[in-house]
Amino acid sequence: MSRPLPALAISLTTLLALGSCTTVGPDYHKPTDNLPEAFKNANWPAAPAPGDPYAAFRDSELNRLLHVAEKNNQDLAAALARIDQSRAVLGLSKADQTPTLVGDFAGAHQLDSRNTNMPSGGAYRDYDARLTLNYEVDLWGRIRRQVQQAEANLQASEADYQAALLSLKGEVARNYLTLRSLDREMALLKQTADLRQQRLSLFQSRQKTGTSSGLDVARAETEYQSTQAEIARLAQRRGELENALAALTGEAASTFTLATRVSDGHIPSIPGAVPSDLLRRRPDIVAAERRLAASNEGVGLAIATYLPRLTLTGTGGTSALDASDLFDPASVFYSAGAGLFTPIIQGGRVKADREQAEARFREALANYRQVMLEAIRDTENALLGTRTLEQALASQRKAAEASQRTARLVRVRYDGGLDSLFEVTETERQTLEQERLLTQTELARQLAAVNLIQALGGEWKAAK
């Protein structure tokens, strides 16, 4: 007997080769980003080595929280699930590049009616085993475009995950650094409250002996109670930050605590260079560029969808009235064929679909350019903040030191009877204000470093 299956296989191979020759639609070319050669708020010539920028804060607790957040944050878990969805879509798209093979085995026992125009003569059995092969020849690159679009969307999802991780780490760092700054402020206020309580007790004792007036006691109590009120306000703010960190790290706020710790907040140095090339690694820029590529593939898809499609079909198997005859060569059957599907009247759908795809590409291009502009803006702002806050911090340190010297001198003059309690109290208030301003400026400088990390996509190592 003849063997048609090898001939069919040869025909399939030939058509597979023919089907890979043409791809309709525009080829993708990554647009020029027009990044500046240098930032106006940075004047460094050399590029830094990539590294973990948050290690520059030298805080093991911060590093631990960042690790826990990356592991347990639920928004990040959702972003990871979206990557899995995109990967599954890519798998489905790639499946269209390969033939489908379906196996079917059926057995039936049938009794036909004898009271019909064509009586069959009674009961009979029928057994059938077959394989069916279907394959669409990708004549115009529709399936290739579909796969490339899915690949670009997967890469965009992966970049979205990195953007979410970058944002998460920034939020953890901001909340944590602010909390530690409040610890330092509250420590200053508690020291001041202790001194003011001692003074209040002293004036209350003196009032009993007639050596102090009720006015002195009232003033001392006002200063003491106002300090206690400010401590309570900062404690509320600290609790809110602690609860925010709980949510960011995937823990319940009811069971999450961070012990108070007073230490000098280390201020990392900005890198010795901030090349504009770092911006190309920002995940939001990568995601926007990959979505632009995906929309370009969509234009080709819109064109190819309305071109003729060639489908090859082959079926082969055995069929017999008795199961024991299924392997008899005489029971073998096959069929092979091809079908051509082509749209004829579409009522303007072809033109409309293409125009829609092209408009989506223009939208993606505008989004990409806007993300690039915002990245440059963020970096310039972050560099400006680090530079100006460095200057502000140096001046504020001098102001705090001068205020402390003034307070010591006024205290000496008060003990010598040259100044009144009002001068002492006012000088202490100014000193406390300057020390709190110093703590707040240190925090602002730390947060500026976090902003720079975010602006550069988390890709710089602090200068040593």
Secondary structure, 3 states (H helix, E strand, C coil): CCCHHHHHHHHHHHHHHHCCCCCCCCCCCCCCCCCCCCCCCCCCCCCCCCCCHHHHHCCHHHHHHHHHHHHHCHHHHHHHHHHHHHHHHHHHHHHCCCCEEEEEEEEEEEECCCCCCCCCCCEEEEEEEEEEEEEEECCCCHHHHHHHHHHHHHHHHHHHHHHHHHHHHHHHHHHHHHHHHHHHHHHHHHHHHHHHHHHHHHHHHHHHHCCCCHHHHHHHHHHHHHHHHHHHHHHHHHHHHHHHHHHHCCCCHHHCCCCCCCCCCCCCCCCCCCCHHHHHHCHHHHHHHHHHHHHHHHHHHHHHCCCCEEEEEEEEEEEECCHHHCCCHHHEEEEEEEEEECCCCCCCHHHHHHHHHHHHHHHHHHHHHHHHHHHHHHHHHHHHHHHHHHHHHHHHHHHHHHHHHHHHHHHHHHHCCCCCHHHHHHHHHHHHHHHHHHHHHHHHHHHHHHHHHHHCCCCCCCCC
